[in-house]
């Protein structure tokens, strides 16, 4: 295989752009169509957006699997059709005189393993049709509540009607739905007025490059690129002998002894990442799952 530019960009996405807009900017900068993102952010949202370049588009599923941390701004008393500030206003109601203790008590009910109904304005599909397309046609369909987990949630500030939260959750959690559900719980309605993704897995916004800075770097944009091996650091590493690494790259299974099991980063003796393998410890077999390069 020929060596091509491949890696992950940790971009601090600005507001007012779709995730696909960011991908298009990176495509022009990198001079390749092979660019994708790992975990959509709504146009209103800012913060960590992981953009995969070249072969790294094949590891998006691993990047998306990490926990997400957000700072969410919720405006109570106003509900919208999209559950956020970009939608049309549906209702306005007075906001109850909530104490911080009351807010904390309610947040506890939305923490842990919970069921959450996705919003109509989302990319999820029902019978092959995107929910947001149905919603724009004035059609609302029943959505099945999904299992999600909120690991922690903290009220950072409360000044009627504005509530700021930080939370860490599983992928697939809709912060917009949380804003809607909290508004329902307090009987006044509510919507998401601001959202910033602070972390996605081990990727933090403190380490992200602002999009403008990345675009201004010109030919030096690769200085911000994180290699495949580092981007897959959530997987344990396995170094093969040279002949084993060659056979692995050719799609052959390798006999391996050891106690580990599951997906592994597979390296050659020179510590070149060859691919991702699935290790069956019981049978001592390493099977190629994704091959990126030959040793």
Steps between C-alpha positions, in 0.01 A plus 500: 500500500625850420538741787236771506419779742282353774402616846252678721448872554359615833320815389326756719191543283357852484129569525290562191651217296390143445747219563492436125600863438813437708573181306475691172748762626745226596456327163607817322789554741627140478435462128310174543138389496571229754401697809221432753403587854447281805194622689273775366463837668195713420570836329434689825748285695872562542792299631669169429436369150725214393572508127657196337729535198597223259511149646390643836143511365503125569542552876211745549300232683769478770516876543121529526480234772652714776310684772397856422522798735292813435427840642132566429306823532125453542238771478185414693152633426524472122462177302590461131432237236870411471560508878766768442531872425498445123141372495161666487346594835209276597415614854595763754428457871599659829796331667443371854708638784747213515766473766840352417414205728185432299698511179761259635225262612345498153836452330555187709200342325674551167833356615609138469350246261185659358264480204503793258273574205694655209373829355315508169766735364779242494685290244350176629297300251160336534412253226777640285399866537698760695302645789603857422367467143167378634495780757556764231203356313285546808491128577566374853548129562532299816862456608615213715674603820862388507730392781760768577722572797581832665805439716487834678316829470564824688309826514768764442273803522131588532358844439136488388435402226855391410651174627856390418595133541807287442445131433678189383300244305510210259501552122149541361379718785307807383564806716211668315267228628632558852411869471151408382451238772613736777257763375223241511600389849469857630179565306627803311671365190859561405751485220874473449643849451870411482721190485875443515660157477784500750626149433445195282670196644853609584489799264461831687398843378806651674714312248284573195602735222248773411384454141617847395848427634512168316392658171752783542784248543495422126759240402588446867153359583649153549670630816158460664447145376497215754626170359294180484691321774455784749137551401430134579666512841180365657598158355783290648810453286638172362836476322540214251810345355586619149366191322183507713443868425533431126250214515263712710516779238414239237182414689621178662421394854790469744545254786569699818542395861393732779227593744370811322189496284307740281611765254868590492726745320737281300856621441800371309836459681593853382187621686320588176121468539383224271133490599241394753460135587249300703672268745320185609695411814319170552611365162817708476408650163549858380273588208547812287213747541640809327833516314651845451849432371755232424802472730 
